[in-house]
Amino acid sequence: MEEATNITPKLLMELRARINIVALIQERVDLKRDQNYYVGLCPFHRDDEPLFFVNPELQLYKCKACHKTGDAFQFVQDMYDLDFVSSVKVLEKLIR
């Protein structure tokens, strides 16, 4: 039986501070810099124009077509169909 991750506020703060959402999303989406944002095709639906925006300053993403939005935790949840605890485990492995 796998040991449960102890999700503390300190761990969540560390993950938020150390995960770069642009780098995380670029593993799945070809992003191009556009002024203060990065833009690309949304990975959550079939897209013909770049309506998927990533804000590196706020560490958030949003698709103007399908309205999916969130942070690194939400991106991992949506991309891999995971719950929050599992998304924390995935991101924790990235920083260790």
N, C-alpha and C positions, 0 to 999 in steps of 0.2 A: 504494500500500500504506500502510495507516494505521500510524503509529508506536506501538509498544507503550508502555503506561503503565509508568513506573518505580515499582513499588510498593515503597516503603521502609517500615521501621517508623515513621519520622518522619511520612510521609504518612498512614499508618493511625491514628497517634495524633492527628494534626490533624483527620482526618475524624471520629473518635470524639468529640473535644472540641467540634467545631463543628456537627455534625448533631444536631438535636433530633428524637428518634424520634417524639415525639407529633406534631409538625408534619408530619413525613414521612408517617406513617401516616394522618393526618387528610386528606391529599390523596385517599385512597381509601376511608376508613372514617369514618363519623360517630361520633365518640367523645364520651362524656360523662364529666365528672369524677365520681369516686366515692371520696371520702376521699383516699388517697394514690395512687390509680390512675386510669386512664382506661379505660372499658369501651365495647364496641360489638359489632356483629355481625361474626363472623369473615369475612374476605374470601376464605378458602381453601376454604370449603364452604358449603353452604346452611344457614343458621342461623336459628332462630326466637327465640332469646333471647340476650342479650348475654353471651357467655362468652369473649370476646376481651379480654384485659387488657393494658394497656401501663403499664409502670412507668417514669415519667420520671426517677426517681433513679438507677435501674440501667441505664436506656436499653435495656430489653428488653421483648419482648412474649411472650404465651403464650395459646393457646386451650385452654380446659379441655375442649373437646369433641373436637377433632381432634388435639390435642397438638402442633401446630406451635408452635415457640418459636425465639427468636433475637434478634439485634440488628439494626441498620439494614442492615448488609450482607446478612444472611440474608433480611430482609424484601424487599429489592429483588430478590434472587435468586429467591425463591419467587413474588413477585408478577408478575415479568416473565419468568420462566423463563430466567434468565441464570446464567453461571458467576461465580465470585468476582471475577475480573479485570474482567469487564464491570460488575459491581455497583460496584466501586471507581470505575470511569470515570464511571458515572452519578452517584454521590455527589460525586465530585470536581467535576463540572460544577455541582452545586448550590451549592457554596461559592465558586466562582470568579466 
